[in-house]
Amino acid sequence: MSFARATVAGAGLAGLSAAVVLTRAGVAVDVRDSAAQAGGRCRSYHDRQLGLTIDNGNHLVLSGNPAVARFRSMIGAAAPLAGPPHADYAFCHLGTGERWTVRINDGPLPWWIGAKRRRVPGSRIADYLPLARLLQGGDVRIDSRIPTAGPVWTKLLEPVLLAALNTAPAESSAALAGAVLRETVAKGGRAMRPRIAEPTLAAAFVDPAIAWLADQGAPVTLGRRLRALAFEDDRVVALDWGDGPEPVAADTAVVLALPAWVAADLVPGLAVPTEHRAIVNGHFAFPAPVGAPTMLGLLGGTAEWVFAFPDRLSVTVSAADHLVDRDREDLARGFWADIGAALGIDAPMPRWQVVKEKRATFAATPEQDALRPPARTRWRNLFLAGDWTRTGLPSTIEGAIRSGETAAALAMTRASL
């Protein structure tokens, strides 16, 4: 018997990805989410304090992310992803005032390493050779694979990996870091160009997915929290959305695209990552100055990346457990001081908003990576999706979308068994 229907619990990017793939395959899909709006951690909303529509967090994708490209193509997303025409990464050290831009050439042969005007200032060609060991991955910490000192590490690799892994890079998984590098910088600058949702994540990913699903007869239902699953033999036989158990027909697959800790409470014996890292974002109602880079890496301050939008400036701090309990206004003033120093702005702090996410991603350490479950479960009609599942990537938009594709593909494969 094939699965003619599917219920997807969770309307973040993982759930939306699974729903789109299943719907395209002719499966009748029912998507439900407990929140008031879809998108999960990639949601956008109108902030009354700012008077602007902002993203919950600043999420970056790269031009070489294949699942991102597939998803946006399938849903007909028209909103562009902004970013430089080449893989140029601008940095500023707030303590010393030093500025530099790493310019990765488009092709896969990394000749940029041999060009002083393109590579990290103060670095030599020999400083990049240890990266080959990181490309090999391995179930070990990064600091046991390569040196975590020197200009290449401090001025390029550490800030980039911190953003990708949301975990202190030295203690992070070499396997996850290697996967990111193999799919991006190892393929050349064409795969490494930073891409930022503009004007919002919702416009670039969420809204067109919801609209596409609705056009296909698969609307997303919000405000419905999955409270329990009932199991019998090798199947999920009922779902409880708060009004009592609803039977799951024999021809129906169930995709759980929920946070790891929620899924662990619902599924008996499910092992998931147990440690998480915070992200803190600051948003300011101040138009980007003319000539400001779309994305600027900061060293020596509180903020780590500044994102320039036409109507606002935003900052992000990854692995922000050391900041998450600090007073919000105190954080905003620190962020604004960093922005002013980096972009040459001499102005009072404008309207602001600080968004904290205490459990933004799983900790990307070897130990936590080993706890990630596969999409397939021991129940023949239950599948998992989420960037915390075993995608081979850290918690990223690319990983979330891939997890949805994997869950959907497994559901269709198992249906034919």
N, C-alpha and C positions, 0 to 999 in steps of 0.2 A: 504494500500500500504506500502510495506517495503522500507527502504532506501537501495538501491543497490549501492549507491555511497556516498562518503563523501569528502568534502574539509576541510583540516586542515590548518588553518592559524597560523603559528608559528612552528618552528622546534627546540625549546628547549626541555627539557626532558618531559614536560607535553604534548606537541604536538606529539613528537615521541612516547610516551607511548600510546596516543589515536590512533595514526596511526597504531601501531603494533597490538593492540587489535582488531581494526576494520578490518584490513587486514586478521588477523587470522580467523575472522568470515566470511570471503568471501566477504567483502565489497570492492569495487574498490576505492582506496584512492588516493587523489591528495594532496600532502603536499607542501606548499609554505612558504617562509620566506624572510623578507626584507634584512637580513644580507648577507654578503659574504660567511659565513660559518654557519653550523648548530651548535646547542648546547646551544644557548642563554647564560645565565650566567655561564654555565658549559662548555664553549668552551676552546679549547687548541689551541695554535698558536706558530709558531717559532718566537722568539724575536731576532731581529738582534743585539740589544744592548748587550744582554746576550750571543748570539750565541747558545741558547738552546731552546728546545720546552718546554713551560711552560703552566700551567693552568691559566685562567683568575683570578681564586681565589682558595684558598685551601678549598675544600669541603669534609666534613667527613660524612661517613655513618656508621651505626652500624650493627653488625652481626645479630641482631634481626629484621632488617627492611624487612618485607615480600615482599613489592612491589618491592624493589630493587632486591631481589632474583628472583622474578617472571619475571621481565623485562629482567634481564641478561640471565635467562634461555631461555626465548622465542627467544631472538635474537642471542643466541649461543655465548655470550661474553666469550672469552677465557682469556683475560688479567686479571691477578689476582688482588685482592684487598689485599694490604699489611696491616700488623698490628701484634700486639702481639698475642700469642696463648691464652692468658687469658685477662680478663678485668682489666688490670693494667694501671693506670693513674699516670704518673710521673709528679712531679711539682718541681719548683725551685723558691725561693723568692730571687730576685736579690738584695734587700736591706739588708737582714739579712744573706744571704748565705745558709739558711735552705733548705734542700732537703727532699722530701718524696714521697712515692708511695702508692697510695690507691689500694689495691688488692681485687677486688670483687670476691667472690667464684663463681664457675660455676653454682651451683644449685640455685633454687628459695628461699630456706631457707637462710636468710642473716646472716650466722654465722660469716662473716667477721667483722661485727660490734663489736663482742665480742672479737676479736683478736687484741691486741695492735699493732702488727707488720703489720696489714692489714688496720686498720682504720686510719682516719685522726689523726696525732699526736696532743696530748693535748686534745683529745675529749674523752667523756664518752659514754657509751651505751645510757644513758638518753638523750644525745644531739640529737640522731637520731629519737626519738619518735615523735617529731612534724612533721616529714616528712609524717606521715600517713595523716595529715590534708591536705597536699599539694597533695597527691595522690587523694583526693576527688575532686580536681579541684574547679570549681565554677567561676562565672562571676565577679571576684574581683581581686584586685592586690595581688601579692604574699606577699607583706609586711603586708597585712591585714589578711593573713592566717597563716604565720609562722614567727618566729623571724628572722631578717636579720642581725644577729651578731653572733659572736662566731666562734670557729675553723671550725666546719662543714660547716658553711656558707661561710666563707672567703677562706678556703683552698680547698674546693671541690665544693659545690653547686653553689656558685656565678660564678666561672669561667666556669663551665660546662654549666649552664643555659645561661650565656651570649653568649657562642658560639652557643647554640641551638636556642635561641630566637632573637639574634642580637638586643637586647634591654636591657637597664639597668634592671637586674633581679628584683629588688625590686618593680619597677613600672609595671612589665610585668604581663600578664594574668596568674592567677593561673590555669585556665582551660587548657591552652596550656602547661604549665609546667607539670601539672598533667598527661596530655596525654602522653607526652614524657617519664616521669618516669614510668608510668604504662606499657608502651610497652618495656621498656629497663631494668632499674635496678630492678624493681619489679619482673621481670621474671628471674633474676639471671644473673651471668656473661656471660653465653653463649649468651645472647641477647645484652650484653653491650660491647662486644669487639669492639674497634675502627677499622674501615677499611678505608684505603686510596687508591685512584686510583693510580696505578703505572704501567707504567711510567706516564700516563696522564689520565685526565677525558675522553678525546676523545677516547682513546684506550679502556677504561673500559666500556663506555656507548654509546657515540655518533657514532663513526665509525662503530661498529658492527650493530647498529640499522639502519644506512643509508644503509649499505651493504645488510642487511636482507630485508629491504623494496624494494631495487632495484631488488633483486633476485625474489621478489614476484610481480614485475611489478608496484611498487609504488615509483618511484624515487622522491627525494626531489628537488624541484626547488628553487634556491636561487636568491636573488636580486629582489624579487617581493613583494612590499609593498601594503598591503591592505589599500585602501584609503577611501572606503565607502561601506556601505551595504544599499540595498533598501529593504523596508518592505511592505508587502501588506497583510491585514487581519492578519492571525496568522502564516505567513511564511516569511522567507528571500527569496526574489525573484531574487536578483541580487547582484553581488560583483564587485567592481571596483578596479582593480589592477593597475590603472594608464593609461589604454588604453580605458577607457569607461566601462560602465556596461556590465558584462557578466551574462546572465540569469542563475539562479539556477534551475535545473530541479526538478520536483515534487518528484523524487525518491532520492534526494540528501540531506544529512545532512551537516551542517556547524559547525565546531568546532573552536572556537576562543581560541587559546592558546597564547595570547599576553600579554604584561605587563598590569597591572591594568589600568594605566592612558590612555593607547592606547585603550583598550577595552571600557572604559568609554566614550571616544570621538566618538566611532563608534556605540554604542548601546544606543538608547534613554532611559533615565531614569534609567540607570544602576548605582547602588550604589556600590562603591568600597572603600577600604582603601585609605585614603588621606595623611597619614603621613608615611614617610619611614625613614630607618636608613642606614647609610653608612657602607661599609667595606673597609678597606685598607689592601693591601697585599704587601709584599716585597719579592723579589727573588734575590738570590745571586749565582753566578757561582762558587761554592765552594763545593767540594764533602763532604758528611757527614763524620765526624770523625768515626773511628772504635768504635763500642760500643754505639754510640749515639742512644737514643730512637727514634723510628719512629715519635713519637709525644711527645712534652714536654710542659707542661703548665708553663707560667711565671707569677709571681706576682711581683709588685714593679718596673716595667719598662714600656717601651712604647709598646713593642710587648706583645702579650698574649699567642700565641702558636707558637712553632717552629716545622716545619715538615722537616724531614731528608730524602732526596732522594739520590740515588747514585751519581747524577751529580750536585745537587744543594741543598741549604738550603732555606726554605721559611718561612715567618712569616705571621701571620694574626692578625688583630685588628678588633674586632666586635664593633658595635654601635660606629663607628669611626667618628661621625660628628665633634668631637673636633679636628680631625687630617686632615680632608679631604681637607682643604684649605692650609695646611702647605706646604712649599717648598719640592719638591720631594727628592732632594739630602739631605736636612736636615733630612727628615724622614729616608732615607736609612742609614745615619750615625748613627742615634739613634738605628735603628733596628740592625745594625751590632754590635754595642757596646753591646746590649742585648744578641745577639747570642754568641759573644765572651765570655761574662761573664758566660753564661749558659752552654756552651759546652767546655770551656777551650781553646778557639782558640785565639792565639796571632798572628794575621796576618793583613796586610793592607786590607782595604775594597776591595773586588774583583769587577768584573763587576756586575752591579746590575740593577734591574728594580723595580719600584714601580707602582702598579696598584690600582687606586681608583675607587670605584663604589658608587656614591652618593646616588642612590636609589636602594640599593642592595635588601632590603626586606621591607615589610610593618612593621610598628612599632607594636610589639606584645603586645600591651596594651589591656585591656578589651574593651575600646572604639573602637579601630581600628578593633579588632577581630569581634566585632558586625556588622561591615560594610561589612564583606566578603560575597559575594553572593553565592548562590548554583550553581551547574553546570547546572541545568535546568532553562530555561528562559520561558517567556510567549509566545515565538514563537516556534512552534512545531518542527522546524527543526534546531534550533540554540542552541548550548550547549557551556558551558564555561569550560576551563581547565587552570590551573596555580596554583602555590603554594599560591596565594593570594585568591583563592576561598575557600569555606567552607569545608576544608578537616579535620578539627579538630586538625590539627598539625600546628606548625609554618612553616615558609618558609624554607623548607629543600628539599633535593633530594627525600626523601621518600614521602613527601607531594606532590611534583610536579608529580611524577610518579603515585601516587594514584589518583590525580585529572584527569589525562588522562584516567586512567581506568574507573573512574566514568563517565566522559563525554561519553566515548565509550559505556559503558553499558546502559546509559540512551538513547543514540541515537538508540541502537538496541531495547530497550524496547518500546520506543515511536513509533518506526516504526511499531510495531505490533498492536498498538492501533487502 
